[in-house]
Amino acid sequence: MVTETDLVLPDGRTLHVYDTGTPARLTVVWHHGTPNVGTPPPPLVRARHDVRWVSYDRPGYGGSTPLPGRDVANAAACTAAVVDALGIDEFAVAGHSGGGAHALACGALLPARVLAVVSISAMAPFDAAGLDWFGGMASASAASLRAAAEGRVAKEKYEAAAEFDPGVFTDADLAALNGSQAWLNDVVGPALAAGPGALIDDDLAYVTPWGCDPALITAPLLLVHGGRDRLIPASHGKWLAAHCPTAQFRPHPADGHLSVLDHAADALAWLARH
């Protein structure tokens, strides 16, 4: 069972927190994708591992107060506030898609506390040297992030007219969305209920300086990526693997951005071992 509470931060903002609460050998802090709320993934919560799941809505999503101008590194401050409030010292982090970047930030900025990192379908920093950052992206994904790279006004204009393009997903992604990963439908709707503001803040953070360097991660790091990912191409995962000394890269050639989550239970088993 997941308990939801509101954590009031020293500056008066609120983070909406999720916690399975069951005493366990390992606590994993989950970082959700864009646009999602922070409900921990039910397939992983049900997996047979001795894990306590903790997560939160990033600022602007769900029950968390917006924080315009936040960077990716802000995830480390949010995570530290949440685990401190719950009395948790050491923990692992995991995330999917945009949440993968935020999990990387925690690994880089909280080295004394983060035991291991799992980052699924994550993007590389926007200033990644030698990476064609937009290369291989579906046209809709590239257009959305290029608009963010032009600044908030351009991104807001883009989102005001944007429509969902199913071409960003593979057939395997769509099958997963209607089957094994159908839980994603339950976290997207609430994330967009208040409008695109949090999504815009996320995308602006991805294409500006992150405020952290994933290469500084000292904990074991597992990077999982679908070889047919059209939203965030596998070249991003390969770049991260080449630049993060503790990284292990697990490509899944037949999978896309969502269907790769079918391998998340294996990643969780890796996490439990580390």
C-alpha positions in Angstrom: 0.0 0.0 0.0 1.3 3.5 -0.9 0.8 6.3 1.6 0.6 9.9 0.3 1.6 12.9 2.4 2.5 16.5 1.8 6.0 17.7 3.0 6.3 21.4 3.6 9.8 22.7 2.8 11.5 25.5 4.7 10.7 28.0 2.0 7.0 27.1 2.3 6.7 25.0 -0.9 5.1 21.6 -0.7 6.3 18.3 -2.1 3.7 15.5 -2.5 5.3 12.3 -1.3 4.6 8.6 -1.8 5.9 5.9 0.5 5.1 2.2 0.6 6.4 2.4 4.2 7.1 -1.2 4.7 10.4 -1.9 6.5 12.8 -3.3 4.0 16.5 -4.0 3.4 16.7 -1.3 0.7 14.9 2.0 0.1 14.6 3.1 -3.6 13.6 6.6 -4.4 11.7 6.6 -7.8 12.0 9.6 -10.2 9.1 9.8 -12.6 9.1 10.7 -16.3 7.8 13.7 -18.2 4.9 14.3 -17.9 4.0 12.0 -15.0 3.2 12.2 -11.3 5.3 10.3 -8.8 3.3 7.2 -8.0 5.8 4.3 -7.8 5.4 1.9 -10.7 3.0 -0.9 -9.6 4.9 -3.7 -11.5 8.0 -2.9 -9.5 6.3 -2.4 -6.2 4.8 -5.9 -6.7 8.2 -7.4 -7.6 9.6 -9.9 -5.1 12.4 -7.8 -3.6 12.8 -6.5 -0.1 12.4 -2.8 -1.2 10.7 0.2 0.3 9.6 2.6 -2.5 9.6 6.3 -1.9 8.9 9.0 -4.5 7.5 12.5 -4.9 5.8 14.7 -7.5 8.4 17.0 -9.0 7.7 20.7 -8.5 4.6 21.7 -10.5 3.2 18.2 -10.9 0.4 16.8 -8.9 0.4 18.1 -5.3 3.8 19.7 -5.4 4.3 23.5 -5.6 5.7 24.8 -8.9 9.3 26.0 -9.0 9.9 27.8 -12.4 13.5 27.9 -13.4 14.4 24.7 -11.5 17.3 22.7 -12.9 17.9 18.9 -13.0 20.1 19.2 -9.9 17.1 20.3 -7.9 16.1 16.7 -7.7 18.9 16.1 -5.3 17.6 18.8 -2.9 14.1 17.5 -3.2 15.2 13.9 -2.6 17.3 14.8 0.4 14.4 16.7 1.9 12.1 13.7 1.5 14.4 11.1 2.9 15.4 13.3 5.8 11.7 13.7 6.7 11.3 10.0 6.6 14.4 9.3 8.6 16.2 7.4 5.8 20.0 7.7 5.6 21.1 5.6 2.6 19.0 4.7 -0.4 19.2 3.8 -4.1 17.6 5.9 -6.9 15.9 4.9 -10.1 14.1 6.7 -12.8 12.7 6.4 -16.3 12.9 8.9 -19.2 13.2 12.4 -17.8 13.2 10.8 -14.3 16.4 9.0 -15.4 18.2 12.3 -15.6 17.0 13.3 -12.2 18.2 10.0 -10.8 21.6 10.7 -12.3 21.6 14.1 -10.5 21.0 12.4 -7.2 23.8 10.0 -7.8 26.2 12.8 -8.7 25.2 15.2 -5.9 24.5 12.9 -3.0 27.4 10.4 -3.2 27.6 9.7 0.6 24.0 8.6 0.6 23.1 7.0 -2.8 24.0 3.3 -2.8 23.3 2.6 -6.5 21.6 4.2 -9.5 19.3 2.8 -12.2 18.6 5.1 -15.1 16.2 3.9 -17.8 15.8 5.6 -21.2 17.7 8.6 -19.9 18.9 11.6 -21.9 22.5 12.9 -21.7 23.2 16.5 -20.7 22.5 19.0 -23.4 26.1 20.1 -23.6 27.3 16.5 -24.0 30.6 16.8 -26.0 30.6 14.8 -29.3 26.9 13.8 -29.0 24.4 14.7 -31.8 21.8 15.4 -29.1 18.8 15.5 -31.4 20.1 12.8 -33.7 17.7 9.9 -34.2 14.7 11.6 -32.3 11.2 11.4 -33.8 10.3 14.7 -35.3 7.8 15.6 -32.6 10.2 14.8 -29.8 13.0 16.9 -31.4 10.6 19.8 -32.2 9.4 19.9 -28.6 12.9 20.0 -27.1 14.2 22.4 -29.8 11.5 24.8 -28.8 12.6 24.4 -25.1 16.2 25.2 -26.2 14.9 28.5 -27.7 13.6 29.5 -24.2 10.4 29.6 -22.2 8.4 31.8 -24.6 9.0 29.6 -27.5 8.3 26.4 -25.5 5.0 27.9 -24.2 4.0 28.8 -27.7 4.9 25.3 -28.9 2.9 23.5 -26.1 -0.1 25.8 -26.8 -0.5 24.2 -30.2 1.1 20.8 -29.7 -0.9 17.6 -30.3 0.2 14.1 -29.4 2.0 12.3 -32.2 1.9 8.5 -31.8 4.9 8.3 -34.1 7.2 9.0 -31.1 6.4 5.4 -30.0 7.1 2.1 -31.6 4.6 -0.7 -32.0 6.2 -2.4 -29.0 5.8 0.8 -27.0 2.1 1.0 -27.9 1.6 -2.6 -27.0 3.3 -2.1 -23.6 1.2 1.0 -23.0 -2.0 -1.1 -23.5 -0.6 -4.1 -21.6 2.3 -4.6 -19.3 2.9 -0.9 -18.7 -0.7 0.3 -18.7 0.0 2.0 -15.3 1.6 4.8 -17.3 -1.8 5.9 -18.4 -2.7 6.5 -14.7 0.2 8.9 -14.1 0.1 11.0 -17.2 -3.5 12.3 -16.8 -3.0 13.7 -13.3 0.3 15.2 -14.4 -1.4 17.3 -17.1 -4.5 18.1 -15.1 -3.1 21.5 -14.1 -1.8 22.3 -17.6 1.6 22.0 -19.3 3.6 24.2 -16.8 5.5 21.4 -15.1 6.2 19.7 -18.4 7.6 23.0 -19.7 9.8 23.4 -16.6 11.1 19.8 -17.1 12.0 20.3 -20.7 13.7 23.7 -20.1 15.8 22.0 -17.4 16.9 19.2 -19.8 18.2 21.7 -22.4 20.0 24.1 -20.0 22.9 23.4 -17.7 21.9 20.6 -15.3 23.8 21.9 -12.3 25.5 18.5 -11.9 27.9 16.1 -13.8 26.8 12.5 -14.1 30.5 11.6 -14.6 30.9 12.3 -10.8 28.7 9.4 -9.8 30.7 7.0 -7.7 27.9 4.5 -6.8 27.2 1.5 -9.2 25.2 2.8 -12.1 23.0 0.8 -14.5 21.9 2.4 -17.7 19.1 0.6 -19.6 18.0 1.8 -23.0 15.8 0.6 -25.9 17.6 0.4 -29.2 14.6 1.6 -31.1 13.8 4.5 -28.7 12.4 7.4 -30.7 11.9 9.8 -27.9 15.4 9.6 -26.4 17.7 7.6 -28.7 20.0 5.0 -27.4 23.0 7.1 -28.4 22.3 9.1 -25.2 22.7 6.0 -23.1 25.8 5.0 -24.9 27.3 8.5 -24.3 26.5 8.3 -20.6 28.0 4.8 -20.3 31.2 6.1 -22.0 31.5 9.1 -19.6 30.4 7.6 -16.3 33.2 5.5 -14.8 30.9 3.2 -12.7 28.3 2.6 -15.5 27.1 -0.7 -16.9 25.1 -0.3 -20.1 22.3 -2.7 -20.9 20.9 -2.1 -24.4 17.7 -3.9 -25.5 17.8 -3.6 -29.3 14.2 -4.5 -30.0 12.6 -2.1 -27.5 11.4 1.5 -27.6 11.0 4.2 -25.0 8.2 2.4 -23.1 8.6 -1.3 -23.9 12.1 -1.2 -22.4 10.3 -1.0 -19.0 9.5 -4.7 -19.4 13.1 -5.2 -18.3 12.8 -3.0 -15.2 12.3 -6.0 -12.9 15.7 -7.2 -14.0 17.2 -3.8 -13.3 15.5 -3.9 -9.9 17.2 -7.3 -9.2 20.5 -5.7 -10.1 19.7 -2.9 -7.8 18.9 -5.2 -4.9 22.3 -7.0 -5.4 24.2 -3.7 -5.2 
